[in-house]
Amino acid sequence: MARTRRDETRSAPKALRKVPKQARAKVTVAAILDAAEQLLAEHGFEGTTTNAVAERAGVSVGSLYQYFPNKDAIVVAIADRFADGVLAMLDQHIAAAADRPLVEACHGFVRALVAIHAERPRLHMALAAALPRIAGIDPLARYQARVVIRLRAYLHERRAELRVADLDTTVFILVHAVQAATHAAVLYAPETLPDGRLAAALDDLVVRALGLCEPGDR
């Protein structure tokens, strides 16, 4: 199950036909992805077309095809961008939690992850439904592997605060369990995202699995 840093960097988007290097090209690609996200949230995967994405983005269809060969590639790129955003959020929380009790840090991780999905549930519903069909499990597996690497390294640094025999396996299970529950909530129980029920239940799962105590329990 061990992975190297090189494994993590393999998640560079394969969807792009041409990688934008100049600032103007990067703006164009970002506009295409932003427009596609909006349309996916409004109309779902089947109701979104490359012509509509180009029109919403304010670019020609030819410009869109310079970077993306088809609609499937755009969806994969959106998923990759979302994963990069989650990893950036996780890094920020890890840095901010250096001097905080570990149980509080874990609460912050879980609640931030749930909040990200709760922000645009219709977009995440469209991605969760379309991505496995058009790209298999690879994009999700790459994303989850990156989260496992981050959290495993962080928790190993605070190993003395944990009461768990096999930390690597526990982190692997927790990451996949939290992700699966969050994605299932987006699809089947979206009301549990904004009202805090899902975050509270996942908080309890993580704290118990890591053998942590709430402040005042010791």
C-alpha positions as CSV (number, residue, x, y, z in Angstrom):
1,M,0.0,0.0,0.0
2,A,3.0,2.3,0.3
3,R,3.3,5.0,-2.3
4,T,5.9,7.5,-3.3
5,R,5.7,11.2,-4.0
6,R,6.0,10.3,-7.7
7,D,2.8,8.3,-7.5
8,E,1.0,11.3,-6.3
9,T,2.1,13.5,-9.2
10,R,0.7,11.1,-11.8
11,S,-2.7,12.8,-11.3
12,A,-1.8,15.5,-13.8
13,P,-4.9,15.9,-16.1
14,K,-4.8,13.5,-19.0
15,A,-8.0,15.1,-20.4
16,L,-6.2,18.1,-21.9
17,R,-5.3,17.8,-25.5
18,K,-2.9,20.7,-25.2
19,V,-1.6,22.0,-21.9
20,P,-2.1,25.8,-21.6
21,K,1.2,27.6,-20.9
22,Q,0.5,31.2,-21.6
23,A,-1.7,33.3,-19.3
24,R,-4.3,33.9,-21.9
25,A,-4.6,30.2,-22.7
26,K,-5.0,29.4,-19.0
27,V,-7.8,31.9,-18.7
28,T,-9.5,30.2,-21.7
29,V,-9.3,26.8,-20.2
30,A,-10.5,28.0,-16.8
31,A,-13.5,29.7,-18.5
32,I,-14.4,26.5,-20.3
33,L,-14.3,24.5,-17.1
34,D,-16.3,27.2,-15.2
35,A,-18.9,27.2,-17.9
36,A,-19.1,23.4,-18.0
37,E,-19.5,23.2,-14.2
38,Q,-22.4,25.6,-14.5
39,L,-24.1,23.7,-17.3
40,L,-23.6,20.3,-15.6
41,A,-25.2,21.7,-12.4
42,E,-28.1,23.1,-14.4
43,H,-28.7,20.3,-17.0
44,G,-26.7,17.3,-16.0
45,F,-24.2,15.4,-18.2
46,E,-26.7,14.4,-20.9
47,G,-28.0,17.9,-21.2
48,T,-24.6,19.5,-21.5
49,T,-23.0,19.9,-24.9
50,T,-19.6,21.2,-26.1
51,N,-21.4,23.9,-28.2
52,A,-23.3,25.1,-25.1
53,V,-20.1,25.1,-23.0
54,A,-18.2,27.1,-25.7
55,E,-21.1,29.6,-25.9
56,R,-21.3,30.0,-22.1
57,A,-17.5,30.4,-21.8
58,G,-17.5,33.0,-24.6
59,V,-15.1,31.1,-26.8
60,S,-15.4,29.4,-30.2
61,V,-16.0,25.7,-30.4
62,G,-12.7,25.5,-32.3
63,S,-10.9,27.0,-29.3
64,L,-12.6,24.5,-27.0
65,Y,-11.4,21.6,-29.2
66,Q,-7.9,22.9,-29.1
67,Y,-7.8,21.8,-25.5
68,F,-10.5,19.2,-25.0
69,P,-11.3,16.4,-27.5
70,N,-14.8,15.9,-26.3
71,K,-17.3,16.5,-23.4
72,D,-16.0,13.5,-21.5
73,A,-12.5,15.0,-21.3
74,I,-14.0,18.2,-19.9
75,V,-15.7,16.3,-17.1
76,V,-12.5,14.5,-16.2
77,A,-10.7,17.8,-16.1
78,I,-13.3,19.3,-13.8
79,A,-12.9,16.3,-11.5
80,D,-9.1,16.8,-11.5
81,R,-9.5,20.5,-10.7
82,F,-11.9,19.7,-7.9
83,A,-9.4,17.1,-6.5
84,D,-6.6,19.7,-6.6
85,G,-8.9,22.1,-4.7
86,V,-9.6,19.5,-2.0
87,L,-5.9,18.8,-1.6
88,A,-5.1,22.5,-1.3
89,M,-7.8,22.8,1.4
90,L,-6.5,19.8,3.2
91,D,-3.0,21.3,3.2
92,Q,-4.3,24.6,4.6
93,H,-6.1,22.7,7.4
94,I,-3.0,20.6,8.2
95,A,-0.8,23.8,8.4
96,A,-3.4,25.6,10.6
97,A,-3.9,22.6,12.9
98,A,-0.2,22.2,13.9
99,D,-0.8,23.4,17.4
100,R,-4.4,22.3,17.9
101,P,-5.6,19.2,19.6
102,L,-5.7,16.4,17.1
103,V,-9.4,15.7,17.7
104,E,-10.2,19.3,16.7
105,A,-8.1,19.0,13.6
106,C,-9.9,15.9,12.5
107,H,-13.3,17.6,13.0
108,G,-12.0,20.4,10.8
109,F,-10.9,18.1,8.1
110,V,-14.3,16.2,8.0
111,R,-16.4,19.3,8.2
112,A,-14.5,21.1,5.5
113,L,-14.8,18.1,3.1
114,V,-18.5,17.9,3.7
115,A,-18.9,21.7,3.2
116,I,-17.1,21.5,-0.2
117,H,-19.6,19.0,-1.4
118,A,-22.5,20.9,0.1
119,E,-21.6,24.1,-1.8
120,R,-22.7,22.8,-5.2
121,P,-24.5,19.5,-4.7
122,R,-26.1,19.5,-8.2
123,L,-22.6,19.7,-9.8
124,H,-21.3,16.9,-7.6
125,M,-24.4,14.8,-8.4
126,A,-23.6,15.2,-12.1
127,L,-20.0,14.3,-11.6
128,A,-20.7,11.3,-9.4
129,A,-23.1,9.9,-11.9
130,A,-21.1,10.6,-15.1
131,L,-17.4,10.1,-14.1
132,P,-17.4,6.3,-13.4
133,R,-19.3,5.8,-16.7
134,I,-17.0,7.8,-18.9
135,A,-13.6,7.3,-17.1
136,G,-14.0,4.3,-14.8
137,I,-12.7,4.6,-11.3
138,D,-9.2,5.9,-12.1
139,P,-9.8,9.7,-11.5
140,L,-11.5,9.0,-8.1
141,A,-8.8,6.4,-7.2
142,R,-6.0,8.9,-7.9
143,Y,-7.7,11.6,-5.9
144,Q,-8.3,9.2,-2.9
145,A,-4.7,8.0,-3.0
146,R,-3.5,11.6,-2.8
147,V,-5.7,12.2,0.3
148,V,-4.4,9.0,1.9
149,I,-0.8,10.2,1.4
150,R,-1.4,13.6,2.9
151,L,-3.3,12.3,6.0
152,R,-1.1,9.4,6.6
153,A,2.0,11.6,6.7
154,Y,0.3,14.1,9.0
155,L,-1.0,11.4,11.4
156,H,2.4,9.7,11.5
157,E,3.8,12.9,12.8
158,R,1.3,12.8,15.7
159,R,1.4,9.1,16.2
160,A,1.9,9.4,19.9
161,E,-1.6,10.9,20.3
162,L,-3.3,8.0,18.6
163,R,-4.5,4.7,20.0
164,V,-4.6,2.5,16.9
165,A,-2.5,-0.6,16.0
166,D,-2.3,-0.3,12.2
167,L,-2.4,3.4,11.3
168,D,-1.7,3.0,7.6
169,T,-4.7,0.6,7.1
170,T,-6.9,2.7,9.3
171,V,-6.2,5.9,7.3
172,F,-6.8,4.0,4.1
173,I,-10.2,2.8,5.3
174,L,-11.3,6.1,6.8
175,V,-10.5,8.1,3.7
176,H,-12.4,5.7,1.5
177,A,-15.3,5.5,4.0
178,V,-15.6,9.3,4.4
179,Q,-15.4,9.8,0.6
180,A,-18.0,7.1,-0.1
181,A,-20.4,8.3,2.5
182,T,-20.1,11.9,1.3
183,H,-20.6,10.9,-2.4
184,A,-23.6,8.8,-1.4
185,A,-25.1,11.7,0.5
186,V,-24.8,13.9,-2.5
187,L,-26.7,11.4,-4.6
188,Y,-29.2,10.0,-2.2
189,A,-29.5,12.2,0.9
190,P,-28.4,15.7,0.1
191,E,-30.4,17.1,3.0
192,T,-27.8,15.6,5.4
193,L,-25.1,17.8,4.0
194,P,-26.1,21.4,5.0
195,D,-27.8,20.4,8.2
196,G,-24.7,18.9,9.8
197,R,-25.9,15.3,10.3
198,L,-23.5,13.8,7.9
199,A,-20.5,15.7,9.3
200,A,-21.4,14.8,12.9
201,A,-21.7,11.1,12.1
202,L,-18.4,11.1,10.2
203,D,-16.7,13.0,13.0
204,D,-17.7,10.3,15.4
205,L,-16.5,7.6,13.0
206,V,-13.1,9.2,12.6
207,V,-12.5,9.9,16.3
208,R,-13.5,6.4,17.3
209,A,-11.4,4.7,14.6
210,L,-8.3,6.7,15.6
211,G,-8.8,6.1,19.3
212,L,-9.0,9.8,20.0
213,C,-10.8,11.5,22.9
214,E,-12.9,14.6,22.9
215,P,-11.5,17.4,25.0
216,G,-12.4,16.7,28.6
217,D,-12.8,13.0,28.2
218,R,-9.4,12.1,29.5
